[in-house]
């Protein structure tokens, strides 16, 4: 849809701030003053993977996805421009026009004036949107250990077992062990194991024997060009949809409206659940909402929500659905836990200066800007604790984790932790807070 003007802001001051709400987990989110340059993608591939690909932002404009708020900075009410809710998420822009801001959108938008400043307005909006979509309360989620930041895509079952033993020895209170990316043979072939990984049954079984829960990473809507699914089932793919380039390959999108593709996906999660996995970290979920030709003529957001509902049915109501790289508003009521920032990293600054890319700075800025969502829409995931000595500014990163109410998870090989790292990890590994800020 074309953008049409929906309002203007005439009360501008040197303290005016415009709040951009990013499309998905990794999309930068924050408040900026007129004349400032908000974070934008470094290239077209990043636009696809980390921003909203169908609506790149023109130069000189602000843009929020489903929400754009303007605090005039003079003590007056905050103007909140927002879309209808999870099923329909317009892009909303503000452009400077002399001494005013003109707001436009490519879909239906409602304007509200909220007293009390920007933080109050954001909390008001989150509670209003939650409405009938989100649960009334959020039980505490215990802390976890995750393989990614220690072993990357070369994780083995032996690594999981070694850290399981070390957690016991050093008093790391991880209730769940998450096997992240690296166990699978190819992106899309989730039940075929990478030859060097070992046995998924062995790893999951060892975790369960200690009384802990087992978790696994899946990117359910991605199909890599090297995968068996891509080669054998081209009819299962969304036509004209390109999910970017990662893992040194082009990425296609699984069409969950195709009956056979839907059965395949449900079967993957049924099998993993039968192994004893009860925590599912679903990553790169933006792919499920990309435009393209589907077997059924449904809107991209409707297809995305259908995909998550299919997975929920397969894993059951008691398993945890942990979303990442996920469209924010379309996930309300479907995700139990939501990554609210880009990935962290051992380094502070992102590559190419793009705050959607892995870095502590990007994760801190966007994670803090979305803290108001915790225990209103889901449990926030600010990403893992990293406290080993080679992590830059590890004290500052630990402080960010401690300040939030969300999921706590250790991302270090426990053997790599020094005395400070062990003490800090033990201290931060506590259940999530159950009340919103």
PLY file of the C-alpha trace (Angstrom):
ply
format ascii 1.0
element vertex 437
property float x
property float y
property float z
element edge 436
property int vertex1
property int vertex2
end_header
0.00 0.00 0.00
1.18 3.57 -0.62
2.00 5.82 2.32
-0.60 8.45 3.16
-0.36 11.27 5.70
-2.13 10.50 8.99
-1.12 13.42 11.20
1.48 15.97 12.14
3.38 17.15 15.21
3.75 20.91 15.58
5.07 21.03 19.17
8.77 20.54 18.49
11.63 21.51 20.80
15.33 20.69 21.18
14.20 17.86 23.48
11.73 16.25 21.03
12.30 12.52 20.56
10.88 10.11 18.00
10.60 6.46 19.08
11.07 3.89 16.30
9.78 0.38 17.07
11.75 -2.14 15.00
10.09 -4.88 12.97
11.75 -7.94 14.48
14.08 -9.04 17.27
17.25 -7.80 15.60
15.84 -4.53 14.23
17.24 -1.53 16.14
14.72 0.19 18.39
15.07 3.47 20.25
14.31 7.19 20.51
16.06 9.82 18.40
15.97 13.59 18.07
14.98 15.30 14.81
18.06 15.65 12.66
19.71 12.55 14.10
20.38 9.54 11.88
18.84 6.37 13.37
20.48 2.98 12.71
19.99 1.71 9.16
21.11 -1.51 7.38
24.66 -1.77 6.08
23.56 -3.57 2.88
20.63 -5.25 1.12
21.25 -8.63 2.73
21.07 -7.08 6.20
17.88 -5.25 5.15
16.30 -8.65 4.45
17.60 -10.50 7.49
17.42 -7.83 10.18
14.96 -5.11 9.10
11.58 -5.09 7.34
12.65 -5.85 3.77
9.54 -4.66 1.95
9.64 -1.13 3.42
13.19 0.28 3.47
13.30 3.70 5.10
13.93 6.69 2.83
16.65 9.14 3.77
15.63 11.78 6.29
12.70 9.82 7.72
11.95 7.98 10.95
10.05 4.69 10.75
8.40 2.37 13.26
6.70 -0.93 12.54
3.25 -0.90 14.08
4.28 1.90 16.45
5.87 5.31 16.17
5.72 7.66 19.15
6.72 11.32 19.39
7.56 12.95 22.71
7.54 16.74 22.14
9.95 17.21 25.04
8.04 20.13 26.53
6.09 18.18 29.15
3.08 17.81 26.88
1.45 14.51 25.92
3.24 11.93 23.79
1.66 11.25 20.39
1.37 7.48 19.89
0.68 6.34 16.33
-0.08 2.60 16.20
-1.63 -0.04 13.98
-4.53 -2.41 14.67
-2.54 -5.16 16.41
-0.73 -8.45 15.79
-2.49 -9.34 12.53
-1.95 -6.03 10.72
1.27 -4.09 11.20
1.65 -0.92 9.11
4.95 0.88 8.66
4.65 4.38 10.15
6.96 7.24 9.11
7.71 10.72 10.30
9.49 13.29 8.15
10.58 16.79 8.99
8.74 19.58 7.17
10.02 22.91 8.38
9.07 23.33 12.02
6.86 20.24 12.19
6.87 16.46 11.73
4.48 14.92 9.20
3.45 11.34 9.98
2.40 8.88 7.26
1.62 5.16 7.13
0.96 2.37 4.63
-2.00 0.99 6.59
-4.60 1.91 9.22
-3.23 3.91 12.16
-4.78 5.32 15.32
-3.36 8.33 17.15
-3.49 8.64 20.93
-2.19 11.41 23.18
-0.69 9.99 26.40
0.45 12.05 29.38
3.43 11.20 31.57
6.39 11.03 29.18
7.69 8.50 26.68
8.27 5.59 29.08
4.73 5.86 30.41
3.33 6.06 26.88
5.21 2.93 25.79
3.98 0.93 28.77
0.43 2.16 28.14
0.65 1.08 24.50
2.07 -2.35 25.35
-0.72 -3.02 27.84
-3.36 -1.81 25.39
-2.06 -4.05 22.59
-1.73 -7.05 24.91
-5.47 -6.88 25.57
-6.94 -10.27 24.73
-3.79 -11.42 22.88
-1.27 -12.00 25.70
-1.60 -14.00 28.93
-2.68 -12.20 32.09
0.40 -13.36 33.99
3.82 -14.79 33.26
5.32 -17.49 35.49
9.01 -17.22 36.33
11.30 -18.93 33.81
14.37 -20.66 35.28
17.86 -19.90 33.91
19.55 -21.95 31.18
22.90 -22.81 29.58
23.32 -22.32 25.80
25.98 -23.83 23.52
26.15 -21.06 20.89
28.57 -18.49 22.27
31.09 -21.09 23.35
31.03 -23.60 20.53
29.25 -21.82 17.65
28.25 -24.23 14.86
30.86 -26.86 15.83
29.10 -27.99 19.03
29.20 -31.70 19.86
27.30 -33.95 22.23
30.52 -34.24 24.24
30.56 -30.45 24.74
27.04 -30.58 26.15
27.92 -33.43 28.52
31.12 -31.74 29.67
29.30 -28.52 30.57
26.55 -30.49 32.26
29.16 -31.98 34.59
30.91 -28.64 35.11
27.64 -26.91 35.98
27.16 -29.44 38.78
30.75 -29.05 39.98
30.77 -25.24 40.00
27.22 -24.57 41.18
25.93 -23.04 37.93
22.16 -23.20 38.43
21.02 -23.94 34.87
17.62 -25.61 34.79
17.72 -26.13 31.00
20.52 -26.97 28.56
19.98 -25.58 25.05
21.67 -27.22 22.05
22.00 -24.35 19.60
22.85 -24.21 15.89
25.42 -26.77 14.77
23.81 -30.14 15.48
21.92 -30.25 12.15
23.30 -31.44 8.82
21.83 -28.52 6.88
19.45 -25.62 7.38
16.05 -27.22 6.79
17.15 -30.83 7.46
16.49 -30.72 11.20
16.39 -34.45 11.85
19.64 -35.16 9.95
22.68 -34.64 12.18
25.98 -33.03 11.26
28.48 -35.92 11.14
30.73 -34.36 13.78
27.98 -33.68 16.32
27.45 -37.15 17.75
24.12 -38.33 19.16
21.19 -36.03 19.86
19.53 -38.81 21.86
22.64 -39.13 24.02
22.89 -35.40 24.69
19.19 -34.90 25.44
19.04 -38.07 27.54
22.00 -37.00 29.67
20.38 -33.64 30.37
17.07 -35.24 31.33
18.77 -37.76 33.63
19.97 -34.88 35.83
16.42 -33.62 36.25
16.99 -30.65 33.94
15.05 -29.70 30.82
16.47 -30.04 27.32
16.24 -27.35 24.65
17.05 -27.19 20.95
17.53 -24.54 18.27
15.55 -24.69 14.99
15.05 -22.13 12.21
11.73 -23.65 11.13
10.84 -21.41 8.19
14.27 -21.47 6.50
15.37 -23.92 3.81
19.01 -23.72 2.76
19.94 -24.29 -0.87
22.26 -27.15 0.16
19.53 -28.98 2.07
17.78 -32.17 1.13
14.40 -30.45 1.53
15.40 -27.81 -1.04
16.49 -30.45 -3.56
13.61 -32.87 -3.10
10.63 -30.59 -2.43
10.75 -27.35 -4.45
6.95 -27.25 -4.28
7.20 -26.72 -0.52
8.89 -23.34 -0.94
7.33 -19.87 -1.03
7.66 -18.59 -4.59
9.70 -15.42 -5.18
10.71 -15.28 -1.51
14.40 -14.89 -0.74
15.33 -14.95 2.95
18.86 -13.66 2.41
22.28 -15.27 2.48
23.65 -16.97 5.59
25.75 -20.08 6.22
27.36 -19.34 2.82
24.17 -20.15 0.94
20.94 -18.64 -0.32
17.94 -19.18 1.91
14.44 -20.10 0.76
11.23 -20.04 2.82
9.13 -23.06 3.78
5.48 -22.61 2.76
3.47 -23.64 5.80
0.24 -23.25 3.79
1.27 -26.25 1.65
-0.27 -29.35 3.29
2.77 -31.58 2.77
5.21 -28.92 3.98
3.02 -28.33 7.04
2.93 -32.07 7.77
6.71 -32.22 7.42
7.24 -29.34 9.84
4.78 -30.76 12.37
6.58 -34.10 12.11
9.96 -32.50 12.88
8.67 -30.96 16.09
6.70 -34.05 17.08
9.90 -36.11 16.80
11.95 -33.61 18.80
9.28 -33.44 21.48
9.23 -37.24 21.67
12.99 -37.18 22.35
12.23 -35.22 25.51
12.96 -31.70 24.27
10.65 -29.22 26.00
12.23 -25.85 25.12
12.32 -24.78 21.48
14.39 -21.79 20.45
12.90 -20.85 17.07
15.26 -18.59 15.16
15.27 -16.54 11.93
11.49 -16.40 12.22
11.30 -13.25 10.07
11.35 -15.64 7.08
7.84 -16.87 7.82
6.42 -13.38 7.26
8.21 -12.60 3.98
5.97 -11.80 0.99
5.76 -14.36 -1.81
3.58 -16.86 -3.66
2.12 -19.41 -1.26
0.03 -22.51 -1.84
-2.86 -20.67 -0.23
-3.51 -17.01 -0.89
-2.94 -15.69 2.62
-1.19 -12.54 3.80
2.42 -12.92 5.00
1.63 -12.16 8.65
-1.28 -14.62 8.62
1.04 -17.28 7.19
3.61 -16.53 9.89
1.07 -16.88 12.67
-0.25 -20.09 11.14
3.28 -21.50 11.17
3.79 -20.73 14.85
0.37 -22.17 15.68
1.30 -25.36 13.82
4.49 -25.65 15.87
2.63 -24.98 19.10
0.20 -27.80 18.33
3.10 -30.19 17.66
5.09 -29.37 20.83
2.09 -29.08 23.13
0.97 -26.38 25.55
3.56 -27.16 28.23
6.67 -26.76 26.06
8.38 -23.36 25.84
8.25 -21.53 22.50
11.24 -19.19 22.48
11.24 -16.83 19.48
14.25 -15.07 17.96
14.75 -13.02 14.81
10.98 -12.82 15.02
8.49 -10.15 13.92
7.52 -8.51 17.20
3.85 -7.60 16.98
2.82 -10.68 14.93
4.25 -12.94 17.66
2.04 -11.70 20.51
0.11 -14.55 22.07
2.24 -17.18 20.33
5.74 -16.74 21.85
6.38 -17.51 25.51
9.86 -15.98 25.38
11.08 -13.40 22.87
14.56 -12.19 21.99
14.18 -8.42 22.15
17.56 -7.43 20.72
20.21 -8.38 18.19
22.69 -11.08 19.19
25.34 -10.08 21.67
28.98 -10.88 20.92
32.37 -11.08 22.60
33.02 -7.62 21.12
31.34 -4.31 22.00
30.99 -2.75 18.54
29.19 -4.28 15.53
30.75 -4.92 12.15
30.24 -2.07 9.66
28.69 -0.02 12.48
25.26 -1.63 11.89
23.47 -1.99 15.23
21.37 -4.89 13.96
24.51 -7.01 13.77
25.93 -9.04 16.67
27.49 -6.78 19.28
27.12 -5.85 22.91
26.29 -2.26 21.98
23.39 -3.15 19.69
22.06 -5.71 22.16
22.24 -3.24 25.04
20.58 -0.34 23.22
17.68 -2.25 21.69
17.26 -4.56 24.67
16.93 -1.62 27.05
14.52 0.16 24.69
12.24 -2.91 24.72
12.40 -3.67 28.43
8.83 -2.34 28.72
7.56 -5.45 26.89
8.70 -7.88 29.59
5.82 -9.59 31.41
3.35 -7.66 29.26
3.65 -9.56 25.96
6.03 -12.40 26.91
9.24 -13.05 28.85
12.03 -10.91 27.37
15.26 -12.60 26.26
18.16 -10.07 26.34
20.59 -12.81 25.15
23.20 -14.73 27.07
25.50 -13.85 29.92
29.09 -13.92 28.69
31.62 -13.57 31.49
34.82 -15.31 30.34
38.01 -13.22 30.34
38.32 -12.61 26.58
34.88 -10.95 26.39
35.28 -7.20 25.96
33.67 -4.99 28.61
32.27 -8.06 30.35
31.44 -6.06 33.48
29.28 -3.65 31.46
27.49 -6.52 29.69
26.81 -8.25 33.01
25.36 -5.00 34.33
22.95 -4.83 31.39
21.75 -8.38 32.04
21.34 -7.72 35.76
19.28 -4.55 35.15
16.60 -6.36 33.14
13.85 -8.70 34.23
14.15 -11.23 31.44
15.56 -14.68 30.78
18.99 -15.47 32.21
21.25 -17.85 30.35
24.95 -18.68 30.51
26.66 -18.64 27.10
30.21 -19.54 28.17
32.08 -22.83 28.14
32.12 -23.21 31.90
35.75 -24.36 31.84
36.72 -20.97 30.34
35.40 -18.95 33.30
37.82 -17.41 35.77
36.94 -16.62 39.38
35.12 -13.37 38.45
33.26 -15.10 35.64
32.11 -17.97 37.84
30.95 -15.67 40.63
29.13 -13.36 38.21
27.46 -16.22 36.37
26.28 -17.83 39.61
24.89 -14.47 40.81
23.02 -13.69 37.58
21.54 -17.14 37.03
18.17 -16.48 38.67
14.58 -16.92 37.41
12.92 -14.15 35.43
10.93 -11.47 37.19
7.19 -12.02 36.93
6.07 -8.40 37.14
6.50 -5.76 34.39
8.59 -2.66 35.07
0 1
1 2
2 3
3 4
4 5
5 6
6 7
7 8
8 9
9 10
10 11
11 12
12 13
13 14
14 15
15 16
16 17
17 18
18 19
19 20
20 21
21 22
22 23
23 24
24 25
25 26
26 27
27 28
28 29
29 30
30 31
31 32
32 33
33 34
34 35
35 36
36 37
37 38
38 39
39 40
40 41
41 42
42 43
43 44
44 45
45 46
46 47
47 48
48 49
49 50
50 51
51 52
52 53
53 54
54 55
55 56
56 57
57 58
58 59
59 60
60 61
61 62
62 63
63 64
64 65
65 66
66 67
67 68
68 69
69 70
70 71
71 72
72 73
73 74
74 75
75 76
76 77
77 78
78 79
79 80
80 81
81 82
82 83
83 84
84 85
85 86
86 87
87 88
88 89
89 90
90 91
91 92
92 93
93 94
94 95
95 96
96 97
97 98
98 99
99 100
100 101
101 102
102 103
103 104
104 105
105 106
106 107
107 108
108 109
109 110
110 111
111 112
112 113
113 114
114 115
115 116
116 117
117 118
118 119
119 120
120 121
121 122
122 123
123 124
124 125
125 126
126 127
127 128
128 129
129 130
130 131
131 132
132 133
133 134
134 135
135 136
136 137
137 138
138 139
139 140
140 141
141 142
142 143
143 144
144 145
145 146
146 147
147 148
148 149
149 150
150 151
151 152
152 153
153 154
154 155
155 156
156 157
157 158
158 159
159 160
160 161
161 162
162 163
163 164
164 165
165 166
166 167
167 168
168 169
169 170
170 171
171 172
172 173
173 174
174 175
175 176
176 177
177 178
178 179
179 180
180 181
181 182
182 183
183 184
184 185
185 186
186 187
187 188
188 189
189 190
190 191
191 192
192 193
193 194
194 195
195 196
196 197
197 198
198 199
199 200
200 201
201 202
202 203
203 204
204 205
205 206
206 207
207 208
208 209
209 210
210 211
211 212
212 213
213 214
214 215
215 216
216 217
217 218
218 219
219 220
220 221
221 222
222 223
223 224
224 225
225 226
226 227
227 228
228 229
229 230
230 231
231 232
232 233
233 234
234 235
235 236
236 237
237 238
238 239
239 240
240 241
241 242
242 243
243 244
244 245
245 246
246 247
247 248
248 249
249 250
250 251
251 252
252 253
253 254
254 255
255 256
256 257
257 258
258 259
259 260
260 261
261 262
262 263
263 264
264 265
265 266
266 267
267 268
268 269
269 270
270 271
271 272
272 273
273 274
274 275
275 276
276 277
277 278
278 279
279 280
280 281
281 282
282 283
283 284
284 285
285 286
286 287
287 288
288 289
289 290
290 291
291 292
292 293
293 294
294 295
295 296
296 297
297 298
298 299
299 300
300 301
301 302
302 303
303 304
304 305
305 306
306 307
307 308
308 309
309 310
310 311
311 312
312 313
313 314
314 315
315 316
316 317
317 318
318 319
319 320
320 321
321 322
322 323
323 324
324 325
325 326
326 327
327 328
328 329
329 330
330 331
331 332
332 333
333 334
334 335
335 336
336 337
337 338
338 339
339 340
340 341
341 342
342 343
343 344
344 345
345 346
346 347
347 348
348 349
349 350
350 351
351 352
352 353
353 354
354 355
355 356
356 357
357 358
358 359
359 360
360 361
361 362
362 363
363 364
364 365
365 366
366 367
367 368
368 369
369 370
370 371
371 372
372 373
373 374
374 375
375 376
376 377
377 378
378 379
379 380
380 381
381 382
382 383
383 384
384 385
385 386
386 387
387 388
388 389
389 390
390 391
391 392
392 393
393 394
394 395
395 396
396 397
397 398
398 399
399 400
400 401
401 402
402 403
403 404
404 405
405 406
406 407
407 408
408 409
409 410
410 411
411 412
412 413
413 414
414 415
415 416
416 417
417 418
418 419
419 420
420 421
421 422
422 423
423 424
424 425
425 426
426 427
427 428
428 429
429 430
430 431
431 432
432 433
433 434
434 435
435 436
